[in-house]
């Protein structure tokens, strides 16, 4: 059975013009813990990330979803996202090495999404702070630790 990636879910939500319908669409997918983690990592101001702009990796050539297979996906890897926060006690060089390996195992759309999250942005303009405050206020206090 095909399961949409987090990038696909957020992209589809962003295309919904009506804010109530967009919120309901996202609520329908919040049963996936990875989506909750992605939103918390993006919008909770107490979760911060170091600068990872210098992390190098070999991009996966695999396609997303039905078009191909990648080694893993954000649904599986999000539970370890706390490792990459500034709050984690892991040394920065080790974080960067682990992140490089993670990037190599993910589809490029999911890597793009993670890079945006690490800079506290989300590449979907309609899923912004104002939208989240009005529809998902709990995301601003959700933790992503173990």
N, C-alpha and C positions, 0 to 999 in steps of 0.2 A: 504494500500500500504506500502510495506517495504521501509524504508529509512536507508541507511547505517550509521553507527555511525562514528564519527570523527576518532576514532582509526582505524576503518576498511578502511576509505578513505586514511589516512596517511600510513597505512600498505601496501595497494595496490599500492599507489604511489611509495613507497620505493622499491617495487619489480620490477618496470619498469626500465630496464637497460639504455635505451636511455634518456638522460637528457632533451632533447626537448620534447619527448613524456611525460615524467614525469611532466614537467612544464605545458604542455597542459592539462593533466589529472587534475592537481590541479586547474588550471584556470577554468576548467569546474565545479568545486565544490566551487569556491570562491563566488558564489551567496549566499552561506550560511554564514551569519554573524559570526556564531560561529567559523568557520574555520579561518576567518580573525582574530578574537580575539585570538584564540589559537596560530596562527603564530606570531602575534604582541607580545603577552605575552612572547613568547619564544625568539624572535630575537630582539626586541626593547630594547636597553641597558638602556633606561631611565625608563623602567618598571621593578621593582625589588620586590622580595618577601622575607618575613622573613623566618626563619628556621621553617618548619612545620614537621620536622622528628619525633617529639614526639607526634603528634596528633594520638589518638587512636580511633578506630571505629570498629563496627561489620560489617564484609564484607557481602555484598549482595550475596545470594545464587542463585539469578536469572541469567539466561543466557542472552547473548546479542542478539539483533536482532530477527530473526525468531524463535530462540530456546526458547524464554521466554520473560518476561516483567519485567522491573525494574520501580521504582517509577518515575524516571525522567531520563534525559540524558543531555549531555553537550550542545546540541543545545538549550535547554531551560535554562540552568543554566549559560552559558558563559556570558550573559549580566550582570551578577552580579560578575564577576571575579575581577573587580576593587576593591571590598571589601577586598580582600585578599592581595592586594599589600602593600608594605611599604609606599606608598604615601597616602593611606587611613588613615583617622584620627581615625578609630575605634580601640579601645584598643586590644592589641595582644590576651589576653585571650578570648575576645569575638569573634575575628576572628577564633581562634582555635576551639571554641565551634561550630560556624557556619560551619566550614570546616568539623568537625567530622560528623555533621548531613548530610552535602552534600555527603561526602564519603559513608555514609551508604545508601544513596538513589541511588547511581550510580553503574553501572556494574564495576566489578574489572578491566577490561581493560581500562575503562575511568578514574578510580581512578589512575591507574598506569601512564596513560598519564598526568594527572594533577600533580602528584608528580614529574614527570620529568620536566614539564614546570616550576614548582616552583623552581627547581634547575637550570633553564635556559638551560635545555638540552631537546632534543627530542629523543625518543627511536628509531629513524629511521635514520640510518647512511647516507643515500643518500639525506636526506632533512637536509642539514647543512647550515652553514653561507655562504659558497662560492656559493652553489647552489641558495640560496635565493638572494644573492647580484646580481647574474647574471640574475635572472628571475623575482624577486619580490622585487625590491629595496624599494618600498613604505612601505613595512612591517616594516622597521627599524625606521619609524617615526610615524606609526599608534598608536593612543592612544586607551585605553580600558576603559576610564572613562564613567560615566553615559551617 
